[in-house]
Amino acid sequence: MPLANDGSGYWQLTTDRVKPGDNYTNNTKRVDPVSQLQPQGVYGPSQAFDSTVAYWEDSSWINPPIDEYIIYEIDVHTFTPGGTLNALVDKLDHVKQLGTNAILLRPVTPFASAPDQTPASNFLFVVQDSYGGPDQLQHLINVCHYEGLAVILDLPYEELDWSTTFPDKERSETAHRQHLVQDALMWFRDFHVDALVLAGIHGLPDTDCLLRAIREQTSALTAQTGRQHYLLTEQDLTLVSRGATASKRREKANTSSASAGQIQPSTALARNDCLCDGTFSTILRDLFEREADSATDNAFTKLLQTYHNTDTTATSQSDYELLKLRAGAVLVDPCIPTLFMGEEWGAFHRFRNATHGDPALADVAPDQIERTAANKPITELPWKTLNESQRQTLYRYYQSLTALRRQHPALYHLNPNQLTVTYQPENHTVLLHRWHKTDHVLCLLNFSTDKQTVTLPEFGAPLQKLLDSADPAWAGPGASPESLTDSSQISVQPESIVVYTTRH
């Protein structure tokens, strides 16, 4: 069946001779660049899939405001023993009980099976077959919405090689843009994805024009469906919302809306003084109306990056205290917090490397399987360890943190104008003061391995303790006072966080 050149870089044909489930290819063995299913790998034949026949039961689902997200990041391959999207469904109760309300799926698109093959990230419309394929992804999102969980999809733009997809250079730029716009629309329209993270988009040509086109098309989709979608683009260790380019990172945001259908193309970067986690992921964050413009902001970020980049596992009491401190720092910071699968019980686990050598592919040679430092293949999370006493305590501690985040207006309102940060480099402490109307929250963070004395600012009201990572209730070394007067001093336990409030 001959294909016709439509003049935009695509060769296409509409036919009823290909049915869902049929394999197809062409006489040059080139893969369909908009294939949705590759059951024999990314260099085998494509398989026809009808993404419009899914039975959706999420008509009453409302995507929460982006600043209310508490995100749980998941690698499908290593999250469960089955390593499939259906197996992930069985763990949604755990994610929900943790107190998170959104899951971020690391790329579900396929991976090249050998180093010398074309980067598989070019196949942006495909769901990895070993994960269960596109129908399992639709089912997962359907269940997530029923359970009150938003779904964010990570799209790998870092390794795009357009020369293999659009060899005609004269029309390549237009074709690239159309390809990416249609890809974003497909996930929003046919899979009901709530948000997309476009990783590595800063390396693409004319990013501003691309994001504007995605925004406009998504606006039209939102007008038809009433569904709200978010688009986040990653630039270095900072996520910029749709419509912004690197050159506009320090402009003021002209809207606080997080809807792809409402945001303006000139919106800029959010603050730079939110937490960044370079080991497991980048903290997702929304737009704010100021830039990081003080030395204390930068010092705060650098200090926390240093600790977050430490490969820590809970093998000692000191490690355990540091884990609780890191978790507390993420949940009280004015950013959109991201937790990483297993960290809530101290089971930090390596994510699969989404390139060649993925053990999920059947044609991978044994010597290509990615291995840990102990030379052991990467396996699923050790779920059995969750039943251990100390890990159960850590899990409940995480639950208390997410509950604290949801219950206090000073924490869930991400207003950078209602925030002060005081960093004391001589004793490695941070005093974070956040407020909303009459609700004030004071967070004392001690990153040193010794007790440190911190002087409190004047509030004109007594302070009541909300959370203390060093409390014996969390297997800590000793609790801080339950209440304090303003302008008093407090001795903070090593590697701990204490949170106080003025609200009764």
Secondary structure, 3 states (H helix, E strand, C coil): CCCEECCCCCEECCCCCCCCCCEECCCCCCCCCCCCCCCCCCCCCEECCCCCCCCCCCCCCCCCCHHHCCEEEECHHHHCCCCCHHHHHCCHHHHHHHCCCEEEECCCCCCCCCCCCCCHHHCCCCCCHHHCHHHHHHHHHHHHHHCCCEEEEEEECCCCCHHHHCCCHHHHHHHHHHHHHHHHHHHHHHCCCCEEEEECHHHCCCHHHHHHHHHHHHHHHHHHHCCCCEEEEEECCEEEECCCCHHHCCCCCCCCCCCCCCCCCCCCCCCCCCCCCCCCCCCECCCCCCCCCCHHHHHHHHHHHHHHCCCCCCCCHHHHHHHHHHHHHHHHCCCECEEECCHHHCCCCCCCCCCCCCCCCCCCCHHHCCECCCCCECCCCCHHHHHCHHHHHHHHHHHHHHHHHHHCHHHHCCCCCCEEEEEECCCCEEEEEEEECCEEEEEEEECCCCCEEEECCCCCCCEEEEEECCCHHHCCCCCCCCEECCCCEEEECCCEEEEEECCC
